[in-house]
Amino acid sequence: MQELELRPGDRLLLCSDGLHCFTPEEEIRRVLAGDGTPEAIAHELVELALRGEARDNIAVVVIAVDGG
């Protein structure tokens, strides 16, 4: 378990090794920092892994922290 202090604008990524083993970390960071809904970002990350010829299952959840 890990405790994090989150602020509005932060994004969390939960993913399987099908994403992080077949997609460069720089690309993952670029996509997470870009514009778009969490759903759109998750889809883009899955597409990146597929283009990287992922040979494992790919599971991605993106959580955006809103203000309030």
Backbone as CSV, one residue per row, in Angstrom:
resi,resn,N_x,N_y,N_z,CA_x,CA_y,CA_z,C_x,C_y,C_z
1,MET,0.843,-1.151,0.000,0.000,0.000,0.000,0.904,1.233,0.000
2,GLN,0.448,2.265,-0.706,1.199,3.508,-0.763,0.221,4.668,-0.647
3,GLU,0.570,5.643,0.160,-0.276,6.813,0.339,0.320,7.968,-0.457
4,LEU,-0.539,8.640,-1.233,-0.101,9.758,-2.054,-0.952,10.982,-1.755
5,GLU,-0.344,12.148,-1.817,-1.110,13.377,-1.727,-1.398,13.829,-3.152
6,LEU,-2.663,13.845,-3.511,-3.060,14.182,-4.875,-3.604,15.590,-4.919
7,ARG,-3.384,16.241,-6.065,-3.865,17.601,-6.288,-4.676,17.647,-7.567
8,PRO,-5.559,18.640,-7.681,-6.313,18.783,-8.934,-5.360,18.821,-10.129
9,GLY,-5.713,18.079,-11.143,-4.880,17.992,-12.343,-3.985,16.768,-12.382
10,ASP,-3.773,16.117,-11.242,-2.970,14.896,-11.223,-3.713,13.778,-11.945
11,ARG,-2.944,12.853,-12.486,-3.515,11.659,-13.113,-2.781,10.436,-12.581
12,LEU,-3.544,9.398,-12.347,-2.979,8.128,-11.912,-3.161,7.107,-13.020
13,LEU,-2.176,6.268,-13.202,-2.239,5.203,-14.196,-2.102,3.872,-13.480
14,LEU,-3.079,3.016,-13.680,-3.004,1.623,-13.238,-2.953,0.796,-14.513
15,CYS,-1.949,-0.065,-14.627,-1.833,-0.813,-15.879,-1.160,-2.158,-15.646
16,SER,-1.368,-3.024,-16.599,-0.710,-4.325,-16.581,0.648,-4.216,-17.276
17,ASP,1.419,-5.276,-17.164,2.728,-5.274,-17.814,2.619,-5.293,-19.328
18,GLY,1.443,-5.577,-19.849,1.246,-5.493,-21.297,1.445,-4.082,-21.820
19,LEU,1.229,-3.086,-20.971,1.507,-1.700,-21.362,2.956,-1.346,-21.039
20,HIS,3.342,-1.443,-19.787,4.651,-0.888,-19.418,5.834,-1.693,-19.921
21,CYS,5.642,-2.943,-20.307,6.771,-3.720,-20.856,6.971,-3.496,-22.353
22,PHE,5.947,-2.970,-23.027,6.030,-2.842,-24.486,5.893,-1.404,-24.971
23,THR,5.853,-0.454,-24.038,5.717,0.957,-24.397,6.773,1.741,-23.618
24,PRO,7.572,2.540,-24.304,8.593,3.319,-23.595,7.968,4.257,-22.555
25,GLU,8.622,4.373,-21.413,8.119,5.221,-20.331,7.912,6.660,-20.785
26,GLU,8.785,7.161,-21.645,8.651,8.538,-22.138,7.340,8.719,-22.902
27,GLU,6.954,7.706,-23.665,5.698,7.770,-24.421,4.493,7.730,-23.482
28,ILE,4.558,6.894,-22.467,3.475,6.823,-21.488,3.320,8.171,-20.796
29,ARG,4.425,8.768,-20.379,4.374,10.078,-19.712,3.816,11.155,-20.639
30,ARG,4.221,11.127,-21.899,3.741,12.118,-22.872,2.227,12.045,-23.025
31,VAL,1.715,10.836,-23.157,0.274,10.662,-23.330,-0.475,11.087,-22.067
32,LEU,0.022,10.696,-20.906,-0.641,11.079,-19.649,-0.657,12.589,-19.447
33,ALA,0.365,13.288,-19.906,0.449,14.736,-19.722,-0.378,15.508,-20.742
34,GLY,-0.842,14.837,-21.772,-1.578,15.512,-22.835,-3.014,15.815,-22.455
35,ASP,-3.696,16.448,-23.386,-5.110,16.751,-23.211,-5.928,15.493,-23.464
36,GLY,-7.127,15.508,-22.990,-8.029,14.395,-23.251,-8.649,13.859,-21.979
37,THR,-9.740,13.168,-22.162,-10.423,12.543,-21.040,-9.636,11.316,-20.597
38,PRO,-9.863,10.866,-19.375,-9.185,9.634,-18.944,-9.462,8.468,-19.897
39,GLU,-10.686,8.376,-20.397,-11.028,7.292,-21.322,-10.218,7.397,-22.615
40,ALA,-10.108,8.593,-23.176,-9.350,8.782,-24.418,-7.876,8.479,-24.205
41,ILE,-7.338,8.894,-23.069,-5.930,8.629,-22.762,-5.692,7.128,-22.620
42,ALA,-6.601,6.433,-21.941,-6.468,4.978,-21.786,-6.472,4.294,-23.147
43,HIS,-7.377,4.711,-24.031,-7.423,4.120,-25.376,-6.125,4.380,-26.134
44,GLU,-5.596,5.600,-26.021,-4.345,5.914,-26.714,-3.186,5.068,-26.184
45,LEU,-3.145,4.846,-24.883,-2.090,4.018,-24.304,-2.192,2.568,-24.784
46,VAL,-3.401,2.036,-24.877,-3.578,0.676,-25.394,-3.098,0.604,-26.841
47,GLU,-3.436,1.616,-27.642,-2.993,1.634,-29.039,-1.470,1.680,-29.139
48,LEU,-0.828,2.448,-28.275,0.639,2.486,-28.266,1.230,1.112,-27.975
49,ALA,0.667,0.430,-27.005,1.165,-0.907,-26.665,0.963,-1.875,-27.822
50,LEU,-0.176,-1.785,-28.478,-0.430,-2.665,-29.619,0.538,-2.382,-30.769
51,ARG,0.838,-1.112,-31.001,1.818,-0.762,-32.037,3.214,-1.222,-31.645
52,GLY,3.460,-1.340,-30.343,4.740,-1.851,-29.854,4.788,-3.366,-29.855
53,GLU,3.797,-3.985,-30.486,3.717,-5.440,-30.627,3.664,-6.150,-29.280
54,ALA,2.823,-5.618,-28.388,2.640,-6.245,-27.074,2.236,-7.700,-27.256
55,ARG,2.855,-8.576,-26.488,2.563,-10.003,-26.564,1.875,-10.488,-25.289
56,ASP,1.300,-9.561,-24.542,0.646,-9.882,-23.278,-0.676,-9.123,-23.243
57,ASN,-1.511,-9.449,-22.276,-2.753,-8.698,-22.157,-2.424,-7.257,-21.781
58,ILE,-3.302,-6.337,-22.174,-3.094,-4.914,-21.913,-4.304,-4.406,-21.145
59,ALA,-4.078,-3.986,-19.919,-5.142,-3.404,-19.096,-4.685,-2.016,-18.660
60,VAL,-5.566,-1.019,-18.842,-5.214,0.361,-18.526,-6.391,1.045,-17.868
61,VAL,-6.139,1.719,-16.742,-7.122,2.579,-16.085,-6.443,3.899,-15.816
62,VAL,-7.069,4.998,-16.251,-6.549,6.343,-15.991,-7.536,7.049,-15.097
63,ILE,-7.035,7.613,-13.997,-7.861,8.328,-13.043,-7.405,9.771,-13.018
64,ALA,-8.332,10.710,-13.257,-8.024,12.138,-13.214,-8.551,12.717,-11.911
65,VAL,-7.717,13.511,-11.237,-8.107,14.154,-9.996,-8.674,15.527,-10.328
66,ASP,-9.938,15.744,-9.995,-10.600,17.014,-10.213,-10.499,17.880,-8.967
67,GLY,-10.745,19.163,-9.125,-10.750,20.077,-7.982,-11.967,19.851,-7.113
68,GLY,-11.928,20.405,-5.908,-13.094,20.314,-5.032,-12.868,19.358,-3.957
